[in-house]
Amino acid sequence: MYADIIIDISHEQLDKTFQYAVPDGLVDVIELGMSVDIPFGAGNRQITGYVVGLGDKVAYPVEKIKYITGITEGKVTAVSRMLKLAAWLKHNYGCTMNQAIKTVIPVKDKVKQKEKRSVNLIIDVAQAQKYLDAFAKKNAKARYRLLEALIKEPVIDESIIKSKLNITAQTVKAFEDMGIAEVRSEDMYRNPVRNVTGERKRIELNEQQKNAVDTIIADYDNDDYKTYLLHGVTGSGKTEVYLETIEHVVNHGRQVIVLIPEIALTFQTVQRFYHRFGDKVSIMNSRMSKGERYDQFLRAQRGDISVMIGPRSALFTPFSNIGLIVIDEEHEGAYKSETVPRYHAREVACHIAKEAGASVILGSATPSMESYYAAMNGHIQLITLDSRAGSGGLPAVDIVDLREELRLGNRTIFSNRLRELMSDRLAKHEQIMLFLNKRGVAGFISCRSCGKVMKCPHCDVSLTEHADGRLMCHYCGYTTPKITVCPSCGSRYVSGFRAGTEGVEAQAEQAFKNLCNLVEESGSKVENIIKTTVFIKEMNDFGTINEIYKKYFKEPFPARSCVEVARLPKDVLLEVEAIAFK
């Protein structure tokens, strides 16, 4: 058996492997990702390498291939664990070893360690004063200026010496040669966590939160490491459960990874965690500089941090003693990688936890079907928080069937109940937020009586209406003439459903632009328009159209009529007429 081994994990070294023969005594023991001792170079000096491939094929003359000396003794390194994880990714997600390595090791490029350099006075003040007098007599102004500053402040940052005192490197070197001062350097970490101040008061947990924390901690203390689905309604205080559990794990000397679905959520999450755990918290994400990522990688390896927060990539933090992995909003699609290897963070987290002897908490108000099914079947443990923390209650929800609204003569997308509530809030000078389930101008064809959506018979996706009236499937290309009668209930209330915001704005802009152009071409001016009539398909679009109207007409505005109609030519959303004088 032969092993492919790398001796450096930096990006430029990933493709440079060295082949070694595996001794008979290690054939049944050696695994991908293992740290091994190997003879290297002409002098056969003993160094450490990592196994990234195993096989029976030899790439070089057999007589030139050296043997692995043995498996590295002692504690398994973080790098070794990450390479073992890479081997697991390769096996489970169908990628190459190099692709897997580049995924699990976030810092792939060599980055110079940031240093803080300072100039330190190493002689006593009396000796320094003698040198100062000598520099004054010789008119050595730069040396005099530097020594004078060092007498006042024995340790000065090198950058200040260069920028503020205007001292060159040659002068500093001369002081070193004379034994007056020495330059000292210390490694500095680039801190991605900025402007986090203040103290957070500990929140008193309610009964459900306490039970959740006690359950997880009790299992943890008994070395019974499980995966938990924390199913809590919005506002139930899942984060506080995380914090209490994390604190217990950190106090026992172990480390925690907290995954969040979006980079945009990192800062607000870090705020809460930093107030609780201080500089033991760090972040890892793709928006950080190479230097910042490199420093967090080193801090994690050295054990300087205990809690790592970030999106999917933070899962590969090289911790040596992971005790807990938290995946917040575990249902989010962002946890599924769109590039090779196409892994799911939830699956990888469970594997890491199993290997490390750690617990996993999956938190969500709307769990994924996979997690909920696993909880229902006892594969993972379900913990429920069904009430909001504090005194807040769950909001009232009205579900309205728009087919009934149609029978009552309401042809808009707004129900009568919604209109009433909106009017009430506006009368109270309150604000309203309306969420549409789609963006842009995309629409679908549906029956307003029975709710049937016209779909492709092959792809089972909604058909899109084109300008010529055809209905088309944008997946397979299937087309059919426009449907005017519902095939399910026979209703004639069949039309395109267009609730997107961008469509109204775009059509309004174009309509008013065309109108102004026509007026100008007729020899008149926009200022000469005395009357406009706006025909709209949805009266609820009036506010949007009115904002665009004000862009094209100035005070005093021309007289205006606005009429809601059932249908307009080519199924546009609005049409504008105008009367102007020359």
FENVEN-V907795 format. One record per residue. RES is the residue in one letter. NEAR is the number of other C-alpha atoms within 8 Angstrom. Layout:
res | near
RES | NEAR
RES | NEAR
This chain:
res | near
M | 9
Y | 12
A | 13
D | 12
I | 13
I | 14
I | 8
D | 7
I | 8
S | 10
H | 9
E | 6
Q | 9
L | 11
D | 6
K | 6
T | 9
F | 7
Q | 11
Y | 12
A | 11
V | 11
P | 8
D | 5
G | 6
L | 9
V | 9
D | 5
V | 6
I | 8
E | 8
L | 11
G | 15
M | 13
S | 13
V | 13
D | 13
I | 12
P | 12
F | 9
G | 6
A | 4
G | 5
N | 7
R | 7
Q | 8
I | 8
T | 10
G | 12
Y | 13
V | 15
V | 13
G | 9
L | 11
G | 7
D | 6
K | 6
V | 8
A | 5
Y | 6
P | 7
V | 6
E | 4
K | 6
I | 10
K | 7
Y | 10
I | 12
T | 8
G | 8
I | 9
T | 8
E | 4
G | 4
K | 4
V | 7
T | 8
A | 10
V | 7
S | 12
R | 11
M | 14
L | 15
K | 12
L | 11
A | 14
A | 13
W | 8
L | 13
K | 13
H | 8
N | 6
Y | 9
G | 8
C | 11
T | 7
M | 11
N | 8
Q | 10
A | 14
I | 11
K | 10
T | 10
V | 12
I | 11
P | 11
V | 10
K | 9
D | 8
K | 7
V | 7
K | 5
Q | 8
K | 8
E | 8
K | 9
R | 11
S | 11
V | 13
N | 12
L | 11
I | 8
I | 9
D | 6
V | 7
A | 6
Q | 8
A | 12
Q | 8
K | 8
Y | 8
L | 11
D | 8
A | 8
F | 12
A | 10
K | 7
K | 6
N | 6
A | 9
K | 8
A | 8
R | 9
Y | 11
R | 9
L | 11
L | 10
E | 9
A | 9
L | 12
I | 10
K | 6
E | 7
P | 9
V | 9
I | 11
D | 10
E | 9
S | 7
I | 9
I | 12
K | 11
S | 8
K | 6
L | 9
N | 7
I | 11
T | 7
A | 7
Q | 6
T | 10
V | 11
K | 8
A | 8
F | 11
E | 11
D | 7
M | 7
G | 9
I | 11
A | 13
E | 11
V | 9
R | 8
S | 8
E | 7
D | 8
M | 8
Y | 8
R | 8
N | 6
P | 8
V | 8
R | 5
N | 4
V | 8
T | 5
G | 5
E | 6
R | 7
K | 4
R | 4
I | 5
E | 4
L | 8
N | 8
E | 6
Q | 9
Q | 13
K | 10
N | 8
A | 11
V | 11
D | 8
T | 8
I | 9
I | 10
A | 8
D | 11
Y | 10
D | 7
N | 6
D | 7
D | 7
Y | 10
K | 10
T | 11
Y | 12
L | 15
L | 13
H | 14
G | 15
V | 12
T | 7
G | 8
S | 11
G | 11
K | 11
T | 6
E | 10
V | 12
Y | 9
L | 10
E | 9
T | 11
I | 10
E | 9
H | 9
V | 13
V | 11
N | 7
H | 6
G | 6
R | 11
Q | 14
V | 15
I | 14
V | 13
L | 14
I | 14
P | 13
E | 9
I | 10
A | 5
L | 9
T | 13
F | 7
Q | 7
T | 8
V | 13
Q | 9
R | 9
F | 11
Y | 12
H | 12
R | 9
F | 9
G | 8
D | 7
K | 10
V | 14
S | 13
I | 13
M | 13
N | 11
S | 5
R | 5
M | 9
S | 7
K | 9
G | 10
E | 12
R | 13
Y | 10
D | 11
Q | 12
F | 12
L | 8
R | 10
A | 13
Q | 11
R | 6
G | 9
D | 8
I | 12
S | 12
V | 11
M | 14
I | 15
G | 16
P | 15
R | 11
S | 12
A | 15
L | 11
F | 9
T | 12
P | 11
F | 10
S | 8
N | 7
I | 14
G | 13
L | 14
I | 15
V | 13
I | 13
D | 11
E | 13
E | 13
H | 8
E | 7
G | 5
A | 8
Y | 12
K | 9
S | 11
E | 5
T | 5
V | 8
P | 13
R | 9
Y | 11
H | 9
A | 11
R | 9
E | 8
V | 9
A | 11
C | 10
H | 8
I | 9
A | 15
K | 8
E | 7
A | 9
G | 10
A | 13
S | 13
V | 15
I | 12
L | 13
G | 15
S | 14
A | 9
T | 8
P | 12
S | 8
M | 6
E | 6
S | 10
Y | 10
Y | 8
A | 10
A | 12
M | 8
N | 7
G | 7
H | 7
I | 12
Q | 10
L | 10
I | 9
T | 9
L | 12
D | 8
S | 9
R | 14
A | 9
G | 5
S | 5
G | 6
G | 6
L | 6
P | 4
A | 4
V | 4
D | 4
I | 4
V | 5
D | 6
L | 9
R | 10
E | 7
E | 12
L | 11
R | 8
L | 6
G | 6
N | 9
R | 6
T | 8
I | 6
F | 7
S | 11
N | 8
R | 6
L | 8
R | 9
E | 8
L | 8
M | 9
S | 8
D | 8
R | 11
L | 10
A | 7
K | 6
H | 6
E | 7
Q | 6
I | 7
M | 4
L | 4
F | 4
L | 7
N | 4
K | 7
R | 9
G | 8
V | 11
A | 10
G | 11
F | 13
I | 14
S | 12
C | 14
R | 12
S | 10
C | 8
G | 8
K | 9
V | 9
M | 9
K | 9
C | 11
P | 5
H | 5
C | 8
D | 7
V | 7
S | 11
L | 13
T | 12
E | 13
H | 8
A | 6
D | 5
G | 9
R | 11
L | 12
M | 12
C | 13
H | 8
Y | 5
C | 7
G | 7
Y | 8
T | 8
T | 7
P | 7
K | 8
I | 6
T | 8
V | 9
C | 13
P | 5
S | 6
C | 7
G | 7
S | 9
R | 8
Y | 10
V | 13
S | 9
G | 9
F | 8
R | 9
A | 9
G | 13
T | 9
E | 9
G | 11
V | 13
E | 11
A | 8
Q | 11
A | 11
E | 9
Q | 8
A | 11
F | 11
K | 9
N | 8
L | 11
C | 11
N | 8
L | 8
V | 12
E | 10
E | 7
S | 6
G | 7
S | 11
K | 11
V | 10
E | 5
N | 9
I | 12
I | 10
K | 10
T | 13
T | 11
V | 12
F | 11
I | 14
K | 12
E | 10
M | 9
N | 7
D | 9
F | 9
G | 7
T | 9
I | 11
N | 8
E | 8
I | 11
Y | 9
K | 8
K | 7
Y | 9
F | 10
K | 7
E | 4
P | 4
F | 6
P | 9
A | 7
R | 8
S | 7
C | 8
V | 9
E | 9
V | 9
A | 5
R | 7
L | 11
P | 5
K | 7
D | 6
V | 10
L | 10
L | 12
E | 10
V | 11
E | 8
A | 10
I | 8
A | 12
F | 7
K | 6
